[in-house]
Every structure is written in C-alpha cells, then in structure tokens.
Amino acid sequence: MTQKTSSTSNAPFKPSDDLNALLEDYTSKLEQKIAYESQFFRLVADSLPQMVWTAQPDGVIDYYNKQWHEFTGLNDEELMNNHILRKFVHPDDMDHTLKSWRKSIQTGEPMEFEHRMRNGKTGEYVWFLVRGVAGRDNNGKLLKWFGTCTDINDHKKAQQKKDEFIAIASHELKTPVTSIKAFTQLLQRRLEKAGQIEFAEQLGKMNSQVDKLTNLIKDLLDVSKIESGKLELHPEIFDFDEFVHEAVENLRLTASTHKLIVKGKTGRHVSADRDRIEQVLINLVSNGIKYSPDSKEIVIHLRDGKNRVELGVQDFGVGIPKKDQKQIFERFYRVSGPALETFPGLGLGLFISAEIINRQHGILWVESEENKGSTFYFSLPATKVHKAFDVVKDNGKRRAH
Amino acid sequence: MPKHIMVADDDAAIVEVVTMVLEDEGYKVSSTGNGATVRDLKDDLPDLILMDIWMSGMDGSEIVKYLKSQAHTKKIPIIIFSANRDCEAIAKKTGADGWLKKPFDIDELLQKIAGSLKK
C-alpha cells in the first residue's frame, strides 16, 4: 500500500499518484479475480456433458466450450468465424430456431427450443434442447447470455419410435376390427332375414361394442398424431347451427338413455375442420351422458359471442371438484364418481378435444359444480361469408347476416 | 346380368366378408389381394372396383391414378377404403369416385356402391 496523505503532512501532495497506485492495485486484483473466475467457468463448462456457450447482449456468441469442438470438429477460431446456426442447424429447424433466438435477444426472456444440429465429424443430425438465460447486473442491465445445448437425441428417437409404433399398431388393430364388424353385421342381417330376431339383437349389441373399441383405437391414433405434430386439419366454411343440429340428430340415434336438447342459435358460419369439430361435440356429449347416469337430459347451448360462436354441453351429473378442473384436459386424466368408482375410458377425449379446438384458434373450458353437473364450452372464431352466399333460410324468411 | 364388383384388399378376412356381403345382395364378385392385379386389369372388366389404399408393396393412390388415366378403365367407378382418417382427401387427390373409412357399416358400403353404379 502507498503512504497516507494528509493535509497536515509536510510531504508534497500528489493525489493522482496515490490514486493511480490504488487503482492499479485494484485493477490487478480484479484482473486476477476475473482470470480465476473465467478459468473456473471454463473448467466447469468443459466438465459438463452439454455444449455450453455465452453470447453478448446482442446475441453474438463469444464463447464455446470443449464439447463444441468435439461435436463440430472446428477449433475456437473456426467456430468464432463461422455462422454456427446456418452451418450446422437442420434447414427444417432454422425458422423456429431464428425466431426463438431473436425473440429472446429482443425481450431478454429465457430461451428454450429444440432443434437438430449436424455432427461435423459424422455428418449425422442430432436433436438438442437449447436453453439460454440472460445474466444481469444489480440494476437489471443485461450483461451476457449463458446457454447450453443438451443432447436429447435418444429421447427424441424413442419418442418417434413410440409414435410410429402407435400409428402402425392403430392401423393394424383397425384391420381385424373391420372384419369383425363386417362379419357381425353380415350375421345380423342374415339372422334378421331368417326371423331370428333375438340372436340378431345380440349381434347388434356386439356391433356397438366393436364401435367402442374402434373409438378407443382412434383416440390412441389421435394422441400419437398430436404428439408428433401430425394432426392434419382440413378447414371448410359451414353454417354452425345447421352443423350442430345435424350432428345432434346423428347422436340421438345412439343416445338411448338421455334426451338431447338444443337451445339458442349463433346465426354464424365458421371455417373449421367439420369432422374434427363433430368429434369434439360427440366427445362432450358422450362425456355428459357418461358422467350423469342418474339424469335424463343433456342440453346443448348455442350462443353468438363477439365474432365467435359458442357452444356449451350441459349435464346434470356428478360434476367436477374445483381442484380437478384444470387437470381434466391433461392426458390420461379421469374423474372418479361419488363413490370413487372410475368411469370407463382412457382419459384421452378432452385432451384431444382441447387440442382440436386450440389448433383452430378456439378455446375449450368448463364450468362445474360437484353433484350438480358440468357445462363444457368451446368457442371458435366466426367467419364472414361472401355476400353472394350470405343469405340463409331462417324460419321461411330470408335474411342477410 | 348381375353387376360385377372387384374387391381388392391384402387382408383375406376383409375380402372374404365383403365378398359374402356383396353376394348376399346379388352382385357378382371377383377378388384379389394383390395391387398389381388391379392395375393390370384387361379382360372381364368389373363394373366397380372396391380397393384398399394401402396394400402391401403397392401404393394404392398410384393404382387409382393409373386406372383413371387408361382408356379402357377410366370409366370404372373406384371406391377406396382405408383405415387412414384422411381417406376423403386421398380420394379427392387421386380421382377415386368414393371413399369409405375402415371400419365401416355394411349399410354404408352398400349405399356407396349402389350410388356409384347408378351414376
């Protein structure tokens, strides 16, 4: 340390010398500390199985750990001089990679996405989970990005295998079900013709069980499609009220225990996948019937929301406890009855329905009270129909929307 | 003369049951489990073809497109059936005259066949 300065001292006053010395000393210690911490950070980063990177606040990468060299086959200088994203990221993953990256750089929010990168040595693409967080000073100013790329290839491959397996299994299951159903119906027809009505009716029951099995297979296939992002939608424009009345009419053919009542109207068209929306309606009505074994009716409410159509399926059954209301849209979740008995089903219907509605810019929600019943609602954006087609018959009158 | 329907599916049980259903209705039925047989049809042309879109070794979509491009077969109505949910889209894309999702109801099968034969 340098000598003390004092106004009473006889020594010449040289504040700058002292301050410089102090500063030099402080800087040197700080540099040592930084060098140590930097070395420590590199040691930790190199010991991790992940590929670690850091970037400046504007997103320019300024550090790659040892695992990057091994994966890309490039040295530090080559890594710094190459546009790593463009050189190594799979072309199909480039779009969402850039979008997620830019969004985080602009907002400072943590980044998390998955993409494939090409192994520089083998040429094979490997799946990575990319995560990054912003390091900030005490005032909240963003100083640096710290991130990792974790190899999730085995997990992804296993997931793909599982999805492929479910898709093939569902297809393979449908083949024998097709012939079982056809043989059942053939026998039923032959017995009816021969006047053996009792046997024919038993075969009718068998046929409806085959239908249940078919629906379970369809649900499994849908879930595998949702998981692998392959659920295709074929939107078309249709009159929503007409569609609901038709679908409910079909449901009445099979719903023998409950009366289905439609109340209200939307007076609107929607642009959506008709089959899939019907699937949601069937699911909600079937659930309503299943969970209200002691009641005799289901009410389907139609409402005109602001630029949206709203549909509610109300039952007067067991209801859903508050604590369970969020979870019911999760996969494999099933509600128990009052005596904790379990209702049949795989617990996939609402998960699939929510996905179908969400994918078409809609919302699915529930209002429910225990022992009083539940109403499941969904809303979809309404579509304006071209004037030439904008006239529908309504109670014999013609009116324009 | 009973109408002649060709049933093509690589699942023997489905061919068997569909044949029985159609014969009960008075149709003449020929069948095959091989896509190439359908593609190479020359003599004794059927009045309607009912075929699975996913037969082993053959792409059913290509067979439909090929039959619809040939002078001697292009007027034969083709109904495809498939366990694929996008059956309707496939029918529209290939030019097939009808489609049926597996598993199907016999009534629906007979209605579609009768409808296509009338056209």
Chai-1 contact restraints between the chains, C-beta under 6 A:
chainA,res_idxA,chainB,res_idxB,connection_type,confidence,min_distance_angstrom,max_distance_angstrom,comment,restraint_id
A,H171,B,A83,contact,1.0,0.0,6.0,A-B,restraint_1
A,K174,B,A83,contact,1.0,0.0,6.0,A-B,restraint_2
A,K174,B,K102,contact,1.0,0.0,6.0,A-B,restraint_3
A,T175,B,D11,contact,1.0,0.0,6.0,A-B,restraint_4
A,V177,B,P103,contact,1.0,0.0,6.0,A-B,restraint_5
A,T178,B,I14,contact,1.0,0.0,6.0,A-B,restraint_6
A,T178,B,K102,contact,1.0,0.0,6.0,A-B,restraint_7
A,T178,B,P103,contact,1.0,0.0,6.0,A-B,restraint_8
A,S179,B,A13,contact,1.0,0.0,6.0,A-B,restraint_9
A,S179,B,I14,contact,1.0,0.0,6.0,A-B,restraint_10
A,S179,B,V17,contact,1.0,0.0,6.0,A-B,restraint_11
A,K181,B,P103,contact,1.0,0.0,6.0,A-B,restraint_12
A,A182,B,V17,contact,1.0,0.0,6.0,A-B,restraint_13
A,F183,B,V17,contact,1.0,0.0,6.0,A-B,restraint_14
A,Q185,B,I106,contact,1.0,0.0,6.0,A-B,restraint_15
A,L186,B,M20,contact,1.0,0.0,6.0,A-B,restraint_16
A,L186,B,V21,contact,1.0,0.0,6.0,A-B,restraint_17
A,T214,B,P103,contact,1.0,0.0,6.0,A-B,restraint_18
